[in-house]
Amino acid sequence: MAETAAGGDQTAPLDDIMLAMDVVDTLRHREHVIDRELSEDEREEGLVERLKEIYAAQGIEVPERILKEGVEGLKQARFTYEAPAAGLQTMLARVYVSRWRWGRIAGIAVLALAVLWGGYTFGYRLPAERAAEAARVELAQAIPDKLKSLAGEIDQITTDATAKSRAVTARDQGLAAAANGERTGADAALARLETLRDLLTSEYAIRIVQDQGEQSGIWRVPDVNDTARNYYLIVEAIGADGGKVTVSVESEETGKPANVTRWGQRVSESAFDRVVRDKRDDGIIQADVIGAKQRGALDPEFSFPVENGAITEW
């Protein structure tokens, strides 16, 4: 025990501290020495001597003072790492130590959120807002302007009072719907005006079909009276250029309108027989044009006796 520290407040040399730590480390790694020497309560000097032998076998000379400090340090749990107790300070310290790892994770999360936000903003929200604004402007300005324009165009096309009244009604209904933000109602009124305009501007002749292999007329037995017959001439609408014109015809059999170029126009039996005789004479119907639709008129005018009613399928 001759080798002791000169003063309790002096700092031990680094080499001595390292040797003392190595002594403790040697004791820990040689648990059979600790179990055999310390657990049997042998004197400290005996353990020191045993350590001398261990280091001597390794060719290392360790002062006895250091060996004693190492043994004492082991008893006092010096140079031993003890995990800090759980608590707020420990948690904050661990977060600080691992700040780079958490920083990378946080950075990736922020970047992902930025990408998602950008995608939502520029890919969905802004386009949706622009589309909504365009629709609002269209409903507030473009559609009302078009409603007024179409109604004015129809007023110039026709002198027919019924047609003019229909145009005014459709225009006013469309304007009211647009003012109330009702796009469906405004579009419906616009469609009615466009259909009316197209009808009024159309011009065509109504001609009996007499092409090779085509029927010029048919008769049907009505469902309500199986002893009667309804007679129809198969006609088509022909424009000024000789092309076929599509017109809207309501079938009396289905009650539904259809856009067609040919239809069956109902006539009396006597009128039907007259056309049959004309065709039998030389295979040609001489008076094949039975009516015409003029520009500005709602309906065609017939020069041949016809009855109300038509069919679109036969």
PyMOL commands that set and color helices and strands:
alter all, ss='L'
color gray80, all
select helices_A, chain A and resi 14-29+31-37+44-57+64-75+88-97+99-157+161-179+183-201+269-282
alter helices_A, ss='H'
color red, helices_A
select strands_A, chain A and resi 204-208+217-220+230-238+247-250+257-260+262-267+289-293+301-302+310-311
alter strands_A, ss='S'
color yellow, strands_A
deselect
rebuild
show_as cartoon
